[in-house]
Amino acid sequence: MTPESVMTLGRQGMEVMLMISAPLLIVTLAVGLIIGVFQAATQINDASLSFVPKLVAVIVSLIIAGPWILTIMTDYMRRLLTDLPGLIG
């Protein structure tokens, strides 16, 4: 394996990681921002008020984006395992 191929594998792995984590992180950020504004407006400082809606939003987004995330991960692993003999040899 050349240093270029190692860097390419690392870059592709980072891209896949960012792609599969982006929907969940964006939903969590948006819900957290909305709950934060609501808490600031009403002056309610309860930790469960911010935790429970984020948890529900992440579960819903995982249900919605789950098949896409699974497709991205399996395509990456299939491509990686198919190219593995050429990378080693």
C-alpha positions in Angstrom: 0.0 0.0 0.0 1.3 3.4 -0.9 0.8 6.4 1.3 -1.5 7.9 -1.4 -3.8 4.9 -1.2 -3.9 5.1 2.7 -4.7 8.8 2.5 -7.5 8.1 0.0 -9.0 5.3 2.2 -8.8 7.7 5.2 -10.5 10.5 3.2 -13.2 8.3 1.9 -13.8 6.9 5.4 -14.1 10.5 6.8 -16.5 11.5 4.0 -18.7 8.5 4.8 -18.6 9.2 8.5 -19.7 12.8 7.9 -22.4 11.8 5.5 -24.0 9.3 7.8 -23.7 11.5 10.9 -24.9 14.8 9.3 -28.7 14.1 9.3 -28.7 13.2 13.0 -26.5 16.1 14.1 -28.4 18.6 12.1 -31.7 17.5 13.5 -30.3 17.5 17.1 -28.9 21.0 16.5 -32.2 22.3 15.2 -34.3 20.8 18.0 -31.8 22.0 20.6 -31.9 25.5 19.2 -35.7 25.6 19.2 -35.9 24.2 22.8 -33.2 26.7 23.9 -35.1 29.6 22.6 -38.3 28.2 24.2 -36.5 27.8 27.5 -35.0 31.3 27.3 -38.4 32.8 26.5 -40.3 31.0 29.3 -37.3 30.9 31.8 -37.9 27.1 32.4 -34.6 25.5 33.2 -35.3 21.8 33.2 -32.8 19.4 31.8 -35.3 16.8 30.7 -37.1 19.5 28.7 -34.2 19.7 26.3 -33.2 16.0 26.5 -36.5 14.2 25.7 -37.4 16.2 22.5 -33.8 15.7 21.2 -34.0 12.0 21.9 -37.4 11.7 20.1 -36.1 13.8 17.2 -33.0 11.6 16.8 -35.1 8.5 16.8 -37.5 9.8 14.2 -34.7 11.1 12.0 -33.0 7.7 12.4 -36.2 6.0 11.3 -36.5 8.3 8.3 -32.8 8.4 7.3 -31.9 4.9 8.4 -32.3 3.2 5.1 -30.2 5.8 3.4 -27.5 5.6 6.1 -27.4 1.8 5.8 -27.1 2.0 2.0 -24.2 4.4 2.3 -22.4 2.2 4.8 -22.9 -1.0 2.9 -21.8 0.6 -0.4 -18.7 1.8 1.2 -17.9 -1.5 2.9 -18.6 -3.4 -0.4 -16.3 -1.1 -2.3 -13.6 -1.4 0.3 -13.8 -5.1 0.6 -13.9 -5.5 -3.2 -10.8 -3.3 -3.6 -8.9 -4.9 -0.7 -6.9 -7.5 -2.7 -5.7 -4.7 -5.1 -4.7 -2.5 -2.2 -2.7 -5.2 -0.4 -1.0 -6.8 -3.4 
